[in-house]
Amino acid sequence: MRAGDLYYDPYDVEIDADPYPVYRRLRDEAPLYHNERLDFWGLSRYEDVVAALKDLRRLTSTRGDILEVVKAAPVMPPGIFINEDPPLHTIHRALVSRMFTPKKIRALEEKVRAFCAACLDPLVGEERFDFVLDIGAELPMRTIGMLFGIPDSEQASLRSTAQRALRNQPGRPLPVTKEKYFDGGNYGEYVKWRVDNPSDDIITELLTLEFTDLSGTVRRLTRQEVQIFVGVIAGAGVETTGRLFGWMGKVLAEHPDQRAELVADPALIPRAVEELLRYEPPGPHVARYVTEDVEFYGQTVPAGSALLLMLSSANHDERQFLDPEQFDIHRDISQHVTFGHGVHFCLGAGLARLEGRIALEEVLKRWPDWEVDLSAARRAPTSTVRGWDSMPALIGRSV
């Protein structure tokens, strides 16, 4: 782009294919950016994004954290805890956080690894393997199913529900109306079934635990509240984590020397997953509603505005990271913002890291070398979650 023609549109397919040159220009030339046509403001520098994520007074999540949702201002039912601020968010987050304790995540490792092996073993000896279709579309869905106790036969519908909620037509915003934004999807039957068939799973735990609500009343969650909790967690855990696997295949194919280091020293794999999360975050941005005038760089963002926080740009800010455009599994990563920051830090971060680590370990055990077939790869049609619907790799004689 020439000087004076700086333009950023989160729905632009060409920009989204490689947004990092535009991000760099935004950080250098317009750290507070205003898109008049689409009517939103944006922050792109790491320091500004982190400060905005912590500013709960002037920048609220209660109107949504997706740009289209913030602008449509739909009615939010109680229980969408990612779209709440304290004190209500604090209460609901404490309930949901019981699902993601280190102990519970560790307890899943053996099951996750076994399922991963079951996906990959039949492909040994074949010439092709798809990082998304063969594992990325399956593993996060199964892991969430394990947590919730959803029968295997029903888990495919869990994935399709999560995908429908976040998919838009290429180049167009996600269609959102002012009517109720989210009612928990089609998880009501699972919740109802668990009422009659309690087990050692998260849905049963949510149905039976007692807590003190904002009014001071000690009570249990309603079925509708549990349904919404399940829908929010499933949507985030299935669609966003699933995008990590396509980037895993592509980025490591582009850096074969570093991939070889991971084969030689698997202890480096957790750091490689962390660098993947920084380098190509599946969730490129979040949005906030501006509750009162706020100033950045001498400009006022007026109350009532939608503010886009560009997480991917922040992760590539040279003010925070040395040589940020370089993928480096040895990087001593200071905190990236892929999982957010502050009170809204992603509860499922530990689970996503577990899935990424196990998947990469199991892939490298079977196929230390691969090339990706980008001519056959397919991008996912969504601006909210950035990634691939297919990332085929050549793993046989073609490598």
N, C-alpha and C positions, 0 to 999 in steps of 0.2 A: 504493500500500500504506500501511496505517496503521502507526503506531509499534508495535513489538513483533511485527509479522508478517513481518519480513524473512526471505525464503526464496529460495534459489537452487538450481536443479536444471538441470544442463547438458542434460538430455534433454527438458525441458518445452518443448513447441512454442510456447506463448504467450510464454514468457519469451524464447525464442530469436528470435522475430519482431522484438523490439526489446529486447535485453538491457541497453542502456546505462543506463536509470534504475535497474535493480537493481544494476548494477555500481557506480554512484555511491554508492548506499546502503551497499553492502558496503565500499567504500573509506572512507566516513565513519564508519559505525557498527560494522562488524565486519571490520577489515582482515585478521584471521585468522578465517576462517569455518569452522564445523563443521556438516556435514550428517549428522545422526545416522541418518536413515532410509536414506540411500545409503552411509553410512560412508566419508566422505572429508572432508579438510580443504582449504581453499582460500586462496590469497593473491591480492589484487586490486590492490595499489598497485604503481606502477612500480618504486620502489626495492626493494621486497621481492621482486618477481618477478625482477629482474636479479640480486639477491644469491643467490636460490635457484638460478637457472640456473648460477651460477658455483660453487655449493657441491657439489662432486663427492664429498666425503667422506661427508656425511650424507644427501645427496639424490641417489640414483643413477638412471641410465637403464637399468641392466642388467635391470630387471624390466619394461621397456617404457616408452613415453612417451605412451600412451593410457590413460585412467583405467580402462577395462574390462580392459585387458591387465595393468596393474599389480595390480589386484585379483584377477585369475584366476591370475596367476603361472605362465604356461605355460612349457614347456621352450623355450628360445631356441637355435636352431641358430647356429653361428658364422658371422659374415659380415653380420649385421644391424647394421651399424656405428652406426646412429642409436640402437641400444639397447646400446651398449657404452660403457665409460668407459676412460680411459687406464690402462695403456699399450696395451692391445689396440686401443682406438679410434684411438689416434694412428697405429698402423701401417696399419690399414684405411683411415682417412681420407686418409692420404698417397697411397694407391693410387687411391682414387676421385677425389681432387682433381685428378688429371691430366686428367680429363675436362672440368673446368670452369675451365681456365686462361683468362685474358682473351683470349689469342690464339685459342683454339678457339671461344670464344663469338663473337668478332668474325667469325670465318670463317663462322659460320652465318648472319650477318645477311642476306646476299643471298638465300640459299635460303629463309629464313623470310619475308622480304618478298615473294618471288615466290609462295610458297604462299598468303600472306595475300591478295595481289592476286587470285589465282586463285579464292579463296573469295568475294571481294567483287564482282569485276567483273560476274559474271552477274546480280547483284542490282540493279545500277544501272538506274534507271527503274522499279523495283518500288515498291510502297507500304509494304512491311514488310521488316524485317530482324531476325533474332534474334541478340543478342549472344552467347548461349551455343550454340544449336544450329548457327548458321552459322559461328562462328569459335572460340568458347571450347571447344567439344567437339572441335574439329579441330586447331587450331594446336599446343597443347602435345603432343598425341599425335604429330603429324608431326615436331615438333622433336626429341622423344626418339627417334623412329624414325630421324631423320637421324643422330643421335649414335651410335646402336647399329648402324646399317646393317640395320635390319629392313625387309624388303620392304614396299612400300606396301599390297599386298593383305592383309598380316597385321597391319597396325597397328590395325585396329578391335578385334581381340581383345586387344591391349595395353590399350586404353582400358577395355574391359569388365572385364578382370581387375583393373585398378586400382580401378575403382568398386566391384566386389563386396567387396573387402577392407575398405572403409571405410564401407559403408552399413548402417544399422540401421533397424528399424521406427520410425516417428515416435513419440516419447515413451518409447522403450525403449532400454536400453544395447545396444551392439554385442555380438552373441553371441560370446563367447570361452570356450574350455575350457582345461583344464590340459594337454591334449595339445599337441604341437608347434604353435606359433603361426603360423609362416610358413616355407614350404619353397622359396620362390623362384617360386611360381606356375607358370604353364605356359610359362616361357621356356626350358626345357631344350632344346626342339627348335631354337630360334634359336642357342643356344650350340653344340649338336652340329653344326649346319649350318656355323657359322663355323669350327669345327675343321677341317672338310674344305674350306672355301671362305674362306680368310683374305682380308681386305681392309683398306682404310684406315678403320677404324671402331673404336669403343671396345671392343666385345666381343673383337675380334682383339687389341687392345692388352692387355686384361686377361688373355687367355689366354696371352700370350707374355712378359709382363714378369716379371722376377725380383725378389724381395724377401726380406728377412730376417725370419722370424717370431719369436714370443716366445721360442721355444727356442733361437734363434740359428742356425737352419737356413736356408740360402739355398735357396729353392724357387720354383715357380710356383703360382698359385692352382689349386685343383681346379675341375673343371667345376661341381660343386655350389656352391662358393663364388662363382664367377662368376655362376651363375644367381641366387643370392640377391642379390648386388650389383645385378644388372640389375633384379630385381623390386622392390627397395627404391627405387631411383632412379626407375623408371617410375611406381610408385605415388605417390611424392611429387610428381614433376614433372607428371603428367597430371591427377590429381584436384585438387590444391590450386591450381596455376596456373590451371586451367580455371575455377575459381570467381571469379577476379579479373575476368573479362570481363563477367559478369552485373552485378557491382557497378559496373563502368565505365559501362555503359549507364544504370543507374538513377541513380547519384549525379550524373553529368554532366547528365542530363535535369533533375534537381532544381536544378541550378546553371547555368542557361543563360548567365548573364553571364560566368562563369568559362570555360565552354566556348567562348564567342565569343573570349575572350582567347587561348585555345589555337589557334584557327583563325587569328587575326591574328598570333600569334607562336609558331610550333611549337617554338621553343627552350625554351618553358616545359613541354613535354610530359613530359620525364623527371621534373621536380619534381611534376607532377600525378600521375604514376604512383606516386611515392613517397608522396604524400599519400593516394592511394587505398588503398595498402597499410596505412597507419597508421589511416585512418578506418574501413575495413571489411576487416579482415584475414581472408583465407580460412580460416586456421587459428586458431580463437578461443582455444585453450588447449593446454597440454601437461601431462603428469603426471610425477611422480617418486615413487619408493619411498623411504620414510624408513628409513635403516639404523640410526640411533641417535636417542635423544630429542633434540628440537630445540625451542627456545623462541622464540616470537614474541609480543610484546605481553603478556608475563607469563603466557602459557599454554604448556603443554607439548604438543607433537605427539609422541605416543609412537612409538618404533621399531615398524616393521611397518605403519605407516599409509600410505595413499595421499594424496598432496598434489597438488592441482590448481593450476597456475599460469595465471592468467587473462590471457593476452596481450592480448586485446581490451580488457579493463579497464585494463591498464597503459598501453595506447596512448591512453586517454582520461583519464588521470590529470591533473587540473588542477595537481597538485604538480610536474608535469614539463612540461606543454604549456600554452601560453596559449590560452584559449578552445578546449579540445580537442573540444567538441561541434560546432564550426564546421569545415566543409570549406573549406580555403584553399590554393589552388595556389601561393600566394606564401609559405607558411609556411617559416620557416627551421627545418627539422626536426632536432632533436637525435635521437639514435638511438632509433628505435622498436624494438619487440621482435617484430615480425611474423615475422622470420626467426630468432628466438631470440637467444642471446647467448653469448659465450665459445666453448669448444671444440666445442659442438654447434651453432654458427651454421650455418645452412642453406647447404650447398655450392652449391645451385642458385639462390641469390639473384640472381646476375648474369644467369642464363638467364631467370628469371622477369621481371626488369626489362626485358631485351631484348624478350621477347615482348609485354609490356604496352606498351612504347614503340612498337614497330612497328605493333601492332594499332591503337593509338589514332591514330597518324599516318595510317595508311591509311584508317581509318574517317572521320576528319575531312576528308580530301581529297575524299571522295565525298559525305559527308553532314554539312555543318556544323551542321545542326539536326535534332533528333528529339525525339519524346516517347515514353515507354514505356507500354505497355499492361499495367498491373499486374493488370488483371482476368484477363488470359490468362497471366501469368507463373506459373511453378511453382517452389516451393522444392525444393532437394535434400534427400532424406530421410536426413540424417546429422548427428550432433552433433559429429563429429570435424572435419569440414570444413564451414564455414558458407557457404552461397551458394544459387545458383539452377540449376535444370535448364533453365529457359527464361526469357529476358528479351526479349520482342518489342518492337521499336521501330517507330514510324510514321515513315517517311522520305520519303514522297511528298507528295501534295497535302493529306493529313490534318494535316501539321505546321503 
